[in-house]
Amino acid sequence: HYSSAEMTCGNRYNSKSLYKIKKAFEYFQNEKCDLVVCLGDLIDKEDDHKKEVKNLKEIRDVMNEFDIRTFVIMGNHDGCAFEKSEFYQILGEKFTPVFLSVKDKNLVFIDTCYFKNGDHYKPGDTDWTDTYFPYIEELKKQLSGISGSTFIFMHQNIDPNIREDHRVFNDSEIRDVLEKSNKVKSVFQGHFHPGNNSEHNGIKYVTIPAMCESEEGYMVIEI
């Protein structure tokens, strides 16, 4: 939620997020991490799109200071400010998440910044509670075509223990696909700022606390 605002919503310290991103990457570097995944909402809305572009470039430049492979998943606040193509054009192609399979471990990245009508989020006043994943069948085919332990990364939530207004509209359909694959071990999410950890039908759901509200809105996992 990086922006020029010192604080929004009473507890989001937006302008401090750039410093926190650098602090997180320093930690990842010290831990010799192989990959960083940012779960979305890099920026927050400004009164001028040029400021939003500037903010996103500043984040990109900080991440580029470190020699760690990094993927960025688009969040709803990113979708309020940028077309998807512009978002990744500014960040650079190397930040675009792609399916990874290393030593029978699979990483799958899901974009849930869609409205229930199937349209992708676009700049403007986005209703953040209207969130949907239209590619259920494609996900089912992808999971059926891989073997080994699989880990899912997304911005919005499908954890049934998270408040409904933060969950994807068709979250139960997505969970059903993940569960029936018998391959998915964990789902990593953002969006719900307090964070959460739970388990449902054999899959662990980890929601990372929002960096704008937490001093340590990041974690290291080993798979």
Buried (B, 14 or more C-beta within 10 A) or exposed (E): BBBBBEEBEEEBBBBBBBEBBBBBBEBBBEEEBEEBBBBBBBBBBBEEEEBBBBBBEBBBEBBBEBEBEBBBBBBBBBBBBBEBEBBBEBBEEEBBBEEBEEEEEBBBBBBBBBBEEEEEBBBEEBEBEEBBBBBEEEBBEBBEEBEEEBBBBBBBBBBBBBEEEBBBBBBEBBBBBBBEBEBBBBBBBBBBBEBBEEEBEEBBBBBBBBBBBBEEBBEEEEE
